[in-house]
């Protein structure tokens, strides 16, 4: 089933933050099949690869985060933008999803996630 979703994601959807995503892998803290959608955002961190604190934002549940490539460029003063996927206590929405919602099985390192808005 997972590979079926990968067929949807082609090279045209590849992007970088400022050109291309410099990601090595996605670290899952929970099974993505447990969610209709996940909220995707960028978190400014001081590390490319160290684990992200699961208590990074009060009341939110961190579901996954990206580890960057060892040579991924920083943004300013040794900081890096890393993608994180989370849910809020109010999730899931009864009818649709928030604008930042993405389809969990579309999350791949180095590829833009597919929006779940209008699909769930």
Rosetta blueprint (number, residue, H / E / L):
1 X L
2 X H
3 X H
4 X H
5 X H
6 X H
7 X H
8 X H
9 X L
10 X L
11 X H
12 X H
13 X H
14 X E
15 X L
16 X E
17 X L
18 X L
19 X E
20 X E
21 X L
22 X L
23 X E
24 X E
25 X E
26 X E
27 X E
28 X E
29 X L
30 X L
31 X L
32 X H
33 X H
34 X H
35 X L
36 X L
37 X L
38 X E
39 X E
40 X E
41 X E
42 X E
43 X E
44 X E
45 X E
46 X L
47 X L
48 X L
49 X L
50 X L
51 X L
52 X L
53 X L
54 X L
55 X L
56 X L
57 X L
58 X L
59 X L
60 X L
61 X E
62 X E
63 X E
64 X E
65 X E
66 X E
67 X E
68 X E
69 X L
70 X L
71 X L
72 X L
73 X L
74 X L
75 X L
76 X L
77 X L
78 X L
79 X L
80 X E
81 X E
82 X E
83 X E
84 X E
85 X E
86 X E
87 X E
88 X L
89 X L
90 X L
91 X L
92 X L
93 X L
94 X L
95 X L
96 X L
97 X L
98 X L
99 X L
100 X L
101 X E
102 X E
103 X L
104 X H
105 X H
106 X H
107 X L
108 X L
109 X L
110 X L
111 X E
112 X L
113 X L
114 X L
115 X E
116 X L
117 X L
118 X L
119 X L
120 X L
